[in-house]
Amino acid sequence: MNISRLPSPFSRIMLTRLMIIIFILLIIYPTIFVILTSLKSTNEFYTNIWGLPETLTWSNYETAWTNGGLGNAFLHSTFVVSITVVGSVTFGALAGYALARLEIPYANVIATILVLMTLIPTESVLIPEYMMTSRLGLIGSYLGLIIPYIGWGLPLTIFLFRGFFLTLPTELIEAARIDGAGELRTFFSIVVPLMMPAIATTAVLTFVGTWGELLWAMLVLSNQSAIRTLPFSVLEFKGQFSTNWGPLSAGVNIVVLPLIIFFLFTQKYFVRGLASGAVKG
């Protein structure tokens, strides 16, 4: 093997940076394209699809918010996602604590099953999930959205919380038990104040996974339903024979903006949760 033919460290660094730049452009360009499209009229979109907008059509956002019903849909999505996040964090924390700190038989086996459940594609359970939801009379209701969302997110949430609780010093919990505190009191008095990074991590993952979810919302909700989430309402701008691209792109930006704001405010706790062992175990 000729060592002289091997790439130099400088060449490897430049190649790595070039790949990173290409990867970043592949992510950023679609975002820029949607933003520019949201500022064009539909006619301008077809005549100048790749260029900059000649006139900034800010009215697309007003059209999406009012005529498209994204204002009401924003409230519906906020309610659904808020309850989903609270439910996932609550049930996930209690179950994770039980698997980590209580003497539950085959806790490691259960944790392994939870990991395997995260690998199951959501699409593979849609039909039985829809049949159960329909038989319970939850089609077109908040519960028809919230209960499946919580159920789909629980395996990962429980696994993350269990990994976090395994990193806590055993002496803290043992000291509370010696003082006569029950498991619930120990959990809420000792454990909860220490688990804010883990809560932030699971809350961000649940929020991101639920806010833009469309497939299940399309199955549960209908055009006649009073409940409409943001992604479902954005589809109103796509007709059978034509698409109103300006308001549609504006609606997409309205959907994405809360995700960016939420992550900016929670990124410190999110990173701290990852570093403190929320994904260990």
Disulfide bonds with the S-S distance in Angstrom:
none
